[in-house]
Amino acid sequence: MSDKNEYWKANLQLVGLCIAIWFVVSFGFGILFADALNGIRIGGYQLGFWFAQQGSIYTFVALIFFYAHRMGVLDRKFGVHED
């Protein structure tokens, strides 16, 4: 397999991981499991409500930084990084 294909495969795996995490947090915790999570409180708010209102946004921002960092690692590994 060529380096281009390996780089693209690694990139797609990273994107898939990020999307899966975001889906679980936003749809799973914010909608599907909200009733179960509402029994737990964070800062006075029900956890299911918190994930629906804030948690998915915080997770998305954290995933942006995670993706940028991991892509930097991949770029250096495959020799396509910018100086």
N, CA, C and O of each residue as an XYZ file, in Angstrom:
332
protein
N       0.848     -1.177      0.000
C       0.000      0.000      0.000
C       0.894      1.240      0.000
O       1.902      1.282      0.705
N       0.537      2.210     -0.762
C       1.363      3.418     -0.851
C       1.172      4.286      0.393
O       0.210      4.137      1.146
N       2.120      5.190      0.573
C       2.037      6.108      1.723
C       0.788      6.973      1.657
O       0.191      7.286      2.687
N       0.390      7.363      0.440
C      -0.825      8.182      0.292
C      -2.047      7.428      0.815
O      -2.876      7.992      1.529
N      -2.149      6.163      0.455
C      -3.292      5.356      0.900
C      -3.271      5.131      2.412
O      -4.314      5.181      3.065
N      -2.086      4.884      2.965
C      -1.974      4.696      4.411
C      -2.323      5.983      5.164
O      -2.998      5.954      6.194
N      -1.850      7.106      4.629
C      -2.158      8.406      5.234
C      -3.666      8.663      5.209
O      -4.250      9.085      6.207
N      -4.281      8.407      4.069
C      -5.724      8.627      3.924
C      -6.513      7.687      4.835
O      -7.503      8.098      5.440
N      -6.085      6.441      4.935
C      -6.747      5.474      5.808
C      -6.657      5.919      7.263
O      -7.647      5.858      7.992
N      -5.479      6.365      7.690
C      -5.302      6.844      9.065
C      -6.155      8.084      9.321
O      -6.726      8.239     10.401
N      -6.239      8.963      8.328
C      -7.065     10.168      8.452
C      -8.532      9.795      8.597
O      -9.222     10.337      9.460
N      -9.015      8.886      7.776
C     -10.421      8.465      7.854
C     -10.744      7.769      9.169
O     -11.838      7.942      9.705
N      -9.802      6.981      9.697
C     -10.017      6.343     10.990
C     -10.131      7.386     12.096
O     -10.966      7.259     12.992
N      -9.300      8.407     12.034
C      -9.353      9.475     13.025
C     -10.666     10.245     12.939
O     -11.288     10.537     13.960
N     -11.080     10.568     11.731
C     -12.356     11.271     11.550
C     -13.514     10.398     12.038
O     -14.420     10.891     12.709
N     -13.489      9.115     11.707
C     -14.538      8.197     12.160
C     -14.609      8.111     13.674
O     -15.699      8.093     14.247
N     -13.447      8.056     14.327
C     -13.412      8.032     15.789
C     -14.020      9.302     16.376
O     -14.825      9.238     17.306
N     -13.638     10.446     15.836
C     -14.161     11.725     16.337
C     -15.677     11.824     16.143
O     -16.394     12.268     17.039
N     -16.151     11.413     14.988
C     -17.590     11.466     14.726
C     -18.337     10.504     15.640
O     -19.410     10.839     16.142
N     -17.789      9.317     15.862
C     -18.436      8.341     16.746
C     -18.530      8.870     18.175
O     -19.571      8.741     18.819
N     -17.450      9.462     18.669
C     -17.471     10.037     20.021
C     -18.500     11.146     20.106
O     -19.280     11.198     21.056
N     -18.510     12.033     19.123
C     -19.457     13.146     19.144
C     -20.897     12.640     19.074
O     -21.774     13.177     19.749
N     -21.145     11.617     18.268
C     -22.483     11.047     18.161
C     -22.938     10.463     19.490
O     -24.059     10.715     19.931
N     -22.072      9.685     20.128
C     -22.431      9.064     21.404
C     -22.737     10.136     22.451
O     -23.710     10.023     23.196
N     -21.910     11.167     22.502
C     -22.106     12.215     23.508
C     -23.353     13.040     23.204
O     -24.166     13.275     24.098
N     -23.516     13.482     21.964
C     -24.648     14.367     21.656
C     -25.970     13.623     21.552
O     -26.943     14.003     22.203
N     -26.023     12.573     20.747
C     -27.281     11.852     20.550
C     -27.534     10.850     21.674
O     -28.640     10.769     22.208
N     -26.505     10.093     22.025
C     -26.666      9.073     23.056
C     -26.920      9.660     24.428
O     -27.954      9.394     25.041
N     -25.976     10.463     24.915
C     -26.106     11.029     26.261
C     -27.153     12.128     26.327
O     -27.837     12.269     27.341
N     -27.289     12.909     25.265
C     -28.227     14.037     25.281
C     -29.665     13.670     24.993
O     -30.574     14.396     25.394
N     -29.900     12.542     24.296
C     -31.269     12.183     23.902
C     -31.643     10.779     24.387
O     -32.584     10.616     25.164
N     -30.898      9.764     23.922
C     -31.285      8.383     24.221
C     -31.191      8.030     25.699
O     -32.103      7.413     26.249
N     -30.099      8.417     26.341
C     -29.872      8.053     27.739
C     -30.114      9.213     28.695
O     -29.700      9.159     29.853
N     -30.775     10.252     28.224
C     -30.983     11.451     29.047
C     -31.769     11.133     30.315
O     -31.416     11.608     31.395
N     -32.821     10.343     30.198
C     -33.629     10.026     31.386
C     -32.811      9.279     32.438
O     -32.920      9.559     33.631
N     -31.999      8.335     31.992
C     -31.162      7.586     32.932
C     -30.106      8.478     33.567
O     -29.803      8.341     34.752
N     -29.547      9.391     32.783
C     -28.502     10.283     33.298
C     -29.049     11.407     34.169
O     -28.312     12.003     34.954
N     -30.335     11.694     34.031
C     -30.919     12.793     34.806
C     -30.957     12.512     36.305
O     -31.192     13.426     37.095
N     -30.729     11.266     36.708
C     -30.649     10.947     38.126
C     -29.355     11.451     38.761
O     -29.242     11.517     39.985
N     -28.380     11.806     37.924
C     -27.092     12.324     38.402
C     -27.094     13.830     38.203
O     -27.542     14.329     37.170
N     -26.595     14.546     39.189
C     -26.559     16.013     39.089
C     -25.124     16.511     39.040
O     -24.240     16.002     39.729
N     -24.921     17.524     38.204
C     -23.634     18.220     38.105
C     -23.923     19.705     38.276
O     -24.647     20.299     37.478
N     -23.365     20.289     39.302
C     -23.574     21.723     39.535
C     -25.037     22.099     39.672
O     -25.424     23.211     39.312
N     -25.855     21.197     40.186
C     -27.272     21.473     40.349
C     -28.125     21.127     39.139
O     -29.351     21.218     39.207
N     -27.511     20.738     38.043
C     -28.252     20.402     36.822
C     -28.240     18.900     36.597
O     -27.280     18.214     36.949
N     -29.302     18.403     36.017
C     -29.376     16.987     35.682
C     -28.369     16.679     34.578
O     -28.227     17.453     33.631
N     -27.674     15.558     34.697
C     -26.594     15.231     33.770
C     -27.089     15.077     32.330
O     -26.406     15.518     31.406
N     -28.238     14.474     32.119
C     -28.790     14.338     30.768
C     -29.070     15.688     30.145
O     -28.773     15.910     28.971
N     -29.643     16.595     30.926
C     -29.897     17.966     30.459
C     -28.579     18.665     30.152
O     -28.456     19.354     29.139
N     -27.581     18.483     31.042
C     -26.292     19.140     30.846
C     -25.637     18.687     29.545
O     -25.110     19.511     28.797
N     -25.667     17.361     29.263
C     -25.080     16.872     28.017
C     -25.822     17.439     26.812
O     -25.196     17.782     25.810
N     -27.128     17.541     26.896
C     -27.902     18.060     25.777
C     -27.608     19.539     25.532
O     -27.592     19.986     24.385
N     -27.377     20.294     26.593
C     -27.198     21.741     26.456
C     -25.734     22.166     26.346
O     -25.417     23.050     25.550
N     -24.846     21.567     27.115
C     -23.458     22.011     27.163
C     -22.453     20.922     26.813
O     -21.472     21.180     26.115
N     -22.690     19.723     27.287
C     -21.705     18.652     27.155
C     -21.313     18.338     25.729
O     -20.135     18.118     25.446
N     -22.282     18.312     24.821
C     -21.949     17.999     23.437
C     -21.131     19.124     22.809
O     -20.282     18.863     21.957
N     -21.370     20.362     23.212
C     -20.592     21.485     22.690
C     -19.161     21.413     23.201
O     -18.216     21.563     22.426
N     -18.992     21.183     24.504
C     -17.647     21.055     25.069
C     -16.898     19.882     24.435
O     -15.707     19.983     24.141
N     -17.592     18.789     24.230
C     -16.972     17.627     23.608
C     -16.544     17.945     22.184
O     -15.457     17.550     21.761
N     -17.385     18.653     21.441
C     -17.052     19.028     20.067
C     -15.794     19.896     20.027
O     -14.909     19.667     19.203
N     -15.712     20.884     20.910
C     -14.528     21.759     20.950
C     -13.284     20.949     21.327
O     -12.224     21.131     20.727
N     -13.406     20.065     22.307
C     -12.277     19.220     22.692
C     -11.849     18.322     21.525
O     -10.656     18.099     21.321
N     -12.816     17.810     20.764
C     -12.495     16.966     19.612
C     -11.772     17.741     18.524
O     -10.933     17.174     17.824
N     -12.074     19.015     18.366
C     -11.368     19.844     17.388
C      -9.880     19.907     17.744
O      -9.022     19.720     16.882
N      -9.583     20.171     19.019
C      -8.188     20.237     19.442
C      -7.513     18.864     19.334
O      -6.361     18.765     18.913
N      -8.233     17.815     19.716
C      -7.703     16.453     19.608
C      -7.390     16.123     18.149
O      -6.322     15.592     17.845
N      -8.322     16.438     17.247
C      -8.122     16.152     15.824
C      -6.921     16.923     15.270
O      -6.104     16.362     14.540
N      -6.816     18.197     15.614
C      -5.707     19.013     15.129
C      -4.368     18.445     15.611
O      -3.403     18.380     14.849
N      -4.319     18.038     16.871
C      -3.088     17.457     17.411
C      -2.738     16.147     16.714
O      -1.601     15.949     16.285
N      -3.713     15.262     16.603
C      -3.456     13.954     15.985
C      -3.111     14.089     14.502
O      -2.302     13.317     13.988
N      -3.713     15.059     13.806
C      -3.363     15.265     12.399
C      -1.944     15.791     12.286
O      -1.241     15.456     11.332
N      -1.504     16.611     13.242
C      -0.113     17.049     13.251
C       0.834     15.878     13.393
O       1.870     15.819     12.729
N       0.472     14.938     14.270
C       1.283     13.727     14.450
C       1.300     12.912     13.156
O       2.358     12.456     12.724
N       0.138     12.729     12.540
C       0.073     11.980     11.279
C       0.863     12.676     10.173
O       1.579     12.023      9.414
N       0.735     13.991     10.081
C       1.456     14.735      9.052
C       2.964     14.553      9.199
O       3.668     14.357      8.208
N       3.460     14.618     10.432
C       4.893     14.417     10.652
C       5.296     12.962     10.333
O       6.355     12.711      9.758
N       4.447     12.037     10.711
C       4.750     10.621     10.454
C       4.886     10.333      8.967
O       5.765      9.575      8.557
N       4.017     10.937      8.157
C       4.015     10.683      6.715
C       4.774     11.742      5.916
O       4.785     11.702      4.685
N       5.408     12.686      6.611
C       6.252     13.676      5.934
C       5.507     14.713      5.122
O       6.023     15.207      4.119
N       4.297     15.048      5.546
C       3.524     16.071      4.824
C       3.225     17.286      5.715
O       2.320     18.069      5.427
N       3.992     17.430      6.792
C       3.740     18.534      7.716
C       4.227     19.861      7.143
O       5.089     19.906      6.265
N       3.649     20.932      7.664
C       4.055     22.276      7.271
C       5.020     22.807      8.319
O       4.871     22.536      9.511
N       6.005     23.564      7.866
C       6.972     24.137      8.805
C       6.534     25.480      9.310
O       7.237     26.099     10.110
